[in-house]
Amino acid sequence: MTNRAALAAFRERLQGEVVVPGDPGYDRARAVWNATADARPAVVARCAGVGDVVAAVRFARERELLVAVRGGGHSYPGFSTCDGGIVIDLSPMAGVRVDPERRTATAAGGALLGELDRQAQAHGLACPTGHVSHTGVGGLTLGGGVGRLTRRHGLTLDNLAAVELVTAEGERVRADPASEPELFWGLRGAGANFGIATSFELRLHPVGPLVLAGIAVYPVERAREVAAVFAAYMAGAPDEITAGLGWFVAPPGPPFPPAVAGRPVVVVNATHAGPLEEAEPDLAPLRALGPALDTFAPRPYLELQAESDDHYRWGRRNYWKGLLLEALAGEAVDQIGALVAAAPGPDCGVGLLSLGGAFGRVPEDATAFSGRSATLWLITEAVWDDPAEDPARIAWGRDAMAALRPFATSVNYVNDLGQLDQAAVRGAYGPAKYDRLAALKRTWDPDNVFRRNQNIRP
Ligand SMILES: Cc1cc2nc3c(=O)[nH]c(=O)nc-3n(C[C@H](O)[C@H](O)[C@H](O)COP(=O)(O)OP(=O)(O)OC[C@H]3O[C@@H](n4cnc5c(N)ncnc54)[C@H](O)[C@@H]3O)c2cc1C
């Protein structure tokens, strides 16, 4: 069959849309969140349902096309697109169904966090997810899922009850603790490697609708003092509190008062997921250092989950990396301050989020995710718009990682890995887990069809 005939047959078979170069919607269909990931796939299959995903996998295998799978499109390095291959795009497969009696949600493979939050909050429930509501449930859950409820209810993947998959053979499989326990283990931390998840069943918990949350802002000169109080308090804090420290240059003007506006700052942020009357006293120690600005107030959980959406909007250029830490050394605090002071422009920052609590009580071997003894998740972010700034921004991001890696654990959160470097992927899981995952990969994807990810080699 000629390429043209094969494509026509594929179009015929798909309920969704097939978009190729030259089609009017091609540039929209190929775009992903990070504008630096500017790839040109040969085909984008916008799947309308599970049957389309099966058809797309079979088409890709018959034509020997490189496969990229796209959920929310937020992979930092752009794993959900590729040059010359096929993007199996799940974004038309959105939709979340909540069963309030069983406290579960079923999210389709292309659903976004905001939809899960909205549907669950309609019943006063929530699943722990991430911080930005246009992120995909798919990639976030299959790698981890750290957010405002992590210490209270664990990672998103700790709340997975079952996954429905289309395999590399184009077959449908359900993985849960009873039916495919080893696959279900691997899906929770290395999930993008084993198939295309078309549905996630997730456990929900009562949250909100109001939670106490906010930020307390200090001049960066006070970073050591603030970090010491933060670390000491979070070591024994109630699970209801998930809190963070952020370093960035405050925008000039309100809400930042003159003492900190336009200057490098260190910011405590926190969410208390319990009753409001307990939240005030629980959070008081994190606010007691006399900040230049304190915004803590009862907030709708839903509003909080979307508050950073515009800052992290689609189409900007991004270089993000992450590490896990077991403790916060004073030298690390100084390094972070120096890095932010040396940033090549605005929107370069470093963030820390507290782990522990429910996250830390999951045994290390219970899931493929590695790093349960970490107490902090560290993220470096560079965000910009002008391609001419690429070299300076990327160099800053690399320098930041080099400076901070000595303070980190050897394992890492795979959603933060930016490259297809095998040593980094093996290191992120540790050798024992990596070998177990490689055996699983040989069972489910021996030809490494699903390799646009933090790849486990079969
Ligand atoms: C603005 C922003 C905010 C973020 N905030 C957080 C946060 O608070 N907490 C956190 O833990 N992480 C966070 N992340 C990181 C995020 O978890 C990862 O980038 C994640 O991979 C994004 O998933 P996605 O579906 O949106 O991305 P995609 O780019 O679509 O996919 C990412 C990877 O997962 C694979 N994949 C996606 N969906 C499926 C599926 N259904 N089946 C099989 N494979 C699939 C893709 O092939 C790709 O390899 C954030 C990222 C961004 C850009």
The ligand as an SDF file (V2000), in Angstrom:
LIG
                    3D

 53 58  0  0  0  0  0  0  0  0999 V2000
    3.1850   23.8530   34.1100 C   0  0  0  0  0  0  0  0  0  0  0  0
    3.5540   22.5250   34.7270 C   0  0  0  0  0  0  0  0  0  0  0  0
    3.2760   22.2770   36.0480 C   0  0  0  0  0  0  0  0  0  0  0  0
    3.6120   21.0590   36.6190 C   0  0  0  0  0  0  0  0  0  0  0  0
    3.3220   20.8460   37.9410 N   0  0  0  0  0  0  0  0  0  0  0  0
    3.5810   19.6510   38.4790 C   0  0  0  0  0  0  0  0  0  0  0  0
    3.2180   19.3800   39.8260 C   0  0  0  0  0  0  0  0  0  0  0  0
    2.6940   20.2240   40.5330 O   0  0  0  0  0  0  0  0  0  0  0  0
    3.4710   18.1430   40.3180 N   0  0  0  0  0  0  0  0  0  0  0  0
    4.0640   17.1760   39.5710 C   0  0  0  0  0  0  0  0  0  0  0  0
    4.2620   16.0860   40.0840 O   0  0  0  0  0  0  0  0  0  0  0  0
    4.4430   17.4050   38.2880 N   0  0  0  0  0  0  0  0  0  0  0  0
    4.2180   18.6120   37.7420 C   0  0  0  0  0  0  0  0  0  0  0  0
    4.5670   18.8550   36.4550 N   0  0  0  0  0  0  0  0  0  0  0  0
    5.3020   17.8140   35.7210 C   0  0  0  0  0  0  0  0  0  0  0  0
    4.3170   16.8560   35.0790 C   0  0  0  0  0  0  0  0  0  0  0  0
    3.9640   15.8680   36.0290 O   0  0  0  0  0  0  0  0  0  0  0  0
    4.9510   16.1610   33.8750 C   0  0  0  0  0  0  0  0  0  0  0  0
    5.4140   17.1100   32.9690 O   0  0  0  0  0  0  0  0  0  0  0  0
    3.9680   15.2120   33.2080 C   0  0  0  0  0  0  0  0  0  0  0  0
    4.6830   14.3280   32.4040 O   0  0  0  0  0  0  0  0  0  0  0  0
    2.9380   15.9380   32.4010 C   0  0  0  0  0  0  0  0  0  0  0  0
    1.9580   15.0550   31.9380 O   0  0  0  0  0  0  0  0  0  0  0  0
    1.1060   15.4280   30.6210 P   0  0  0  0  0  0  0  0  0  0  0  0
    0.1680   14.3250   30.3710 O   0  0  0  0  0  0  0  0  0  0  0  0
    0.5760   16.8050   30.7450 O   0  0  0  0  0  0  0  0  0  0  0  0
    2.2560   15.5190   29.5540 O   0  0  0  0  0  0  0  0  0  0  0  0
    2.5690   14.8160   28.1640 P   0  0  0  0  0  0  0  0  0  0  0  0
    3.6600   15.6450   27.5870 O   0  0  0  0  0  0  0  0  0  0  0  0
    1.3720   14.6170   27.3490 O   0  0  0  0  0  0  0  0  0  0  0  0
    3.1230   13.4190   28.6080 O   0  0  0  0  0  0  0  0  0  0  0  0
    4.2510   13.2460   29.4210 C   0  0  0  0  0  0  0  0  0  0  0  0
    4.7710   11.8120   29.2580 C   0  0  0  0  0  0  0  0  0  0  0  0
    3.7700   10.8930   29.6470 O   0  0  0  0  0  0  0  0  0  0  0  0
    3.3380   10.1110   28.5550 C   0  0  0  0  0  0  0  0  0  0  0  0
    1.8710   10.0220   28.6330 N   0  0  0  0  0  0  0  0  0  0  0  0
    0.9980   11.0370   28.8340 C   0  0  0  0  0  0  0  0  0  0  0  0
   -0.2470   10.5690   28.9340 N   0  0  0  0  0  0  0  0  0  0  0  0
   -0.1630    9.2340   28.7660 C   0  0  0  0  0  0  0  0  0  0  0  0
   -1.1170    8.1960   28.7660 C   0  0  0  0  0  0  0  0  0  0  0  0
   -2.4190    8.4430   28.9590 N   0  0  0  0  0  0  0  0  0  0  0  0
   -0.6790    6.9200   28.5760 N   0  0  0  0  0  0  0  0  0  0  0  0
    0.6400    6.6640   28.4020 C   0  0  0  0  0  0  0  0  0  0  0  0
    1.5830    7.6150   28.3890 N   0  0  0  0  0  0  0  0  0  0  0  0
    1.1860    8.8780   28.5700 C   0  0  0  0  0  0  0  0  0  0  0  0
    3.8530   10.8230   27.3160 C   0  0  0  0  0  0  0  0  0  0  0  0
    4.1110    9.9490   26.2780 O   0  0  0  0  0  0  0  0  0  0  0  0
    5.1300   11.4680   27.8250 C   0  0  0  0  0  0  0  0  0  0  0  0
    6.1950   10.5570   27.8260 O   0  0  0  0  0  0  0  0  0  0  0  0
    4.2520   20.0650   35.8590 C   0  0  0  0  0  0  0  0  0  0  0  0
    4.5480   20.3120   34.5170 C   0  0  0  0  0  0  0  0  0  0  0  0
    4.2120   21.5310   33.9720 C   0  0  0  0  0  0  0  0  0  0  0  0
    4.5780   21.8100   32.5530 C   0  0  0  0  0  0  0  0  0  0  0  0
  1  2  1  0
  2  3  1  0
  2 52  2  0
  3  4  2  0
  4  5  1  0
  4 50  1  0
  5  6  2  0
  6  7  1  0
  6 13  1  0
  7  8  2  0
  7  9  1  0
  9 10  1  0
 10 11  2  0
 10 12  1  0
 12 13  2  0
 13 14  1  0
 14 15  1  0
 14 50  1  0
 15 16  1  0
 16 17  1  0
 16 18  1  0
 18 19  1  0
 18 20  1  0
 20 21  1  0
 20 22  1  0
 22 23  1  0
 23 24  1  0
 24 25  2  0
 24 26  1  0
 24 27  1  0
 27 28  1  0
 28 29  2  0
 28 30  1  0
 28 31  1  0
 31 32  1  0
 32 33  1  0
 33 34  1  0
 33 48  1  0
 34 35  1  0
 35 36  1  0
 35 46  1  0
 36 37  1  0
 36 45  1  0
 37 38  2  0
 38 39  1  0
 39 40  1  0
 39 45  2  0
 40 41  1  0
 40 42  2  0
 42 43  1  0
 43 44  2  0
 44 45  1  0
 46 47  1  0
 46 48  1  0
 48 49  1  0
 50 51  2  0
 51 52  1  0
 52 53  1  0
M  END
$$$$
